Each structure stands twice: as C-alpha cells, then as structure tokens.
Amino acid sequence: MQLKVEENCPLNNFKKCKQFKCAWFVQMKGTNPNDGKDVDEYACSIAWLPMLLVENAMQSRQAGAAIESFRNEMVKANDSNQSLLQLSQILEFKNKSKSQSKSKEIK
C-alpha cells in the first residue's frame, strides 16, 4: 500500500513546499538501505531522515562487527606472543641451569 504524502513543510508552518527555492530541498543519490534499489531524486532533507537513520544504523553495526573481528584477531596474536615469550623464558632457564651444572663439574 502506497501512501500519498502531502507536500507541506514543517519548517514553513506546514504551508506548501517551496521545493527548489528552499535550501533543505536536496538531491539524494545512492542506494536505499531498505530495499537496495538505486535512489536519485529530490526531496526535503527532513523527508530523507528516516532513510538516512536506517543507513546510519547499518553502518554502525558493520563498524562494530569489524572492530570486534579486529579485536578477536588481536587477542589471538597476543595469546600467541605470550606463549612464545613463556617458551623462550623456559628455554633460557634450561640453558642457564645446564651452563651452571657444567661449570660445577669443571670445578
């Protein structure tokens, strides 16, 4: 069901829209986030707000997902680095104890 929207302006006491005489009447080009169709039309900036808010929410979710993915990779890398550090400390300790035991044998 398509609703017929009246051309009245909330910025001008709900009088008839001035369209191209108004600075808020702009052209929007892009993709509608609701249905994926291309958009290339003029309308009031206030009328574009719901679609822009949906697009903003989608972008925020995508950014959050990307940040979480990056965080998870950094946690894996940090765990790997800690394991390597612990292993190198163990090997260093073993080498020191071997060298100390050899020096005791020599004396």
C-alpha positions as CSV (number, residue, x, y, z in Angstrom):
1,M,0.0,0.0,0.0
2,Q,1.5,3.3,-1.1
3,L,0.6,6.4,0.9
4,K,0.2,9.8,-0.7
5,V,2.4,12.3,1.1
6,E,1.2,15.9,1.2
7,E,3.7,18.5,0.1
8,N,3.6,20.6,3.3
9,C,6.7,22.0,5.0
10,P,7.3,21.6,8.8
11,L,9.8,24.4,8.5
12,N,7.3,26.8,7.0
13,N,4.2,26.3,9.2
14,F,3.0,23.4,7.1
15,K,2.4,25.5,4.0
16,K,3.0,24.2,0.5
17,C,6.6,23.1,-0.1
18,K,8.8,25.7,-1.9
19,Q,10.9,22.9,-3.4
20,F,13.9,24.3,-5.3
21,K,13.5,27.7,-3.5
22,C,14.3,26.0,-0.2
23,A,17.8,25.2,0.9
24,W,16.5,22.0,2.6
25,F,15.3,20.6,-0.7
26,V,18.2,18.4,-1.9
27,Q,19.0,15.7,-4.3
28,M,19.9,12.3,-2.9
29,K,21.9,9.8,-4.8
30,G,22.8,6.3,-3.6
31,T,21.2,3.1,-2.6
32,N,18.1,2.7,-0.4
33,P,19.1,0.6,2.6
34,N,15.6,-0.9,3.0
35,D,15.3,-2.4,-0.5
36,G,18.7,-2.0,-2.2
37,K,17.3,0.0,-5.1
38,D,19.1,3.0,-6.5
39,V,17.9,6.4,-5.4
40,D,18.3,9.6,-7.5
41,E,15.7,12.1,-6.6
42,Y,15.0,15.4,-5.0
43,A,13.1,15.8,-1.7
44,C,13.1,17.7,1.6
45,S,16.0,16.9,3.9
46,I,13.6,16.2,6.7
47,A,11.8,13.6,4.5
48,W,15.2,11.9,3.9
49,L,15.9,11.5,7.7
50,P,14.2,8.1,8.2
51,M,16.2,6.5,5.4
52,L,19.4,8.2,6.5
53,L,18.9,7.0,10.1
54,V,18.4,3.4,8.8
55,E,21.6,3.7,6.8
56,N,23.5,5.1,9.7
57,A,22.4,2.3,12.0
58,M,23.5,-0.3,9.3
59,Q,26.9,1.4,9.0
60,S,27.3,1.5,12.8
61,R,26.5,-2.2,13.1
62,Q,29.1,-3.0,10.3
63,A,31.7,-0.9,12.0
64,G,31.0,-2.6,15.3
65,A,31.3,-6.0,13.7
66,A,34.6,-5.0,12.1
67,I,36.0,-3.7,15.4
68,E,35.0,-6.9,17.2
69,S,36.6,-9.0,14.5
70,F,39.8,-6.9,14.7
71,R,39.8,-7.3,18.5
72,N,39.4,-11.1,18.3
73,E,42.4,-11.2,15.9
74,M,44.5,-9.1,18.3
75,V,43.6,-11.4,21.2
76,K,44.7,-14.4,19.2
77,A,48.0,-12.7,18.3
78,N,48.6,-11.6,21.9
79,D,48.0,-15.1,23.2
80,S,50.5,-16.5,20.6
81,N,53.1,-13.9,21.6
82,Q,52.6,-14.7,25.3
83,S,53.1,-18.4,24.6
84,L,56.3,-17.7,22.6
85,L,57.6,-15.5,25.4
86,Q,56.9,-18.2,28.0
87,L,58.6,-20.8,25.9
88,S,61.7,-18.6,25.4
89,Q,61.9,-18.0,29.2
90,I,61.7,-21.7,29.8
91,L,64.4,-22.4,27.3
92,E,66.6,-19.6,28.7
93,F,66.2,-21.1,32.2
94,K,67.1,-24.5,31.0
95,N,70.2,-23.2,29.2
96,K,71.3,-21.3,32.4
97,S,70.9,-24.4,34.5
98,K,72.9,-26.5,32.0
99,S,75.7,-24.0,31.9
100,Q,75.7,-23.8,35.8
101,S,75.9,-27.6,36.1
102,K,78.8,-27.7,33.6
103,S,80.7,-25.0,35.5
104,K,80.2,-27.0,38.7
105,E,81.6,-30.2,37.0
106,I,84.6,-28.3,35.8
107,K,85.5,-27.0,39.3
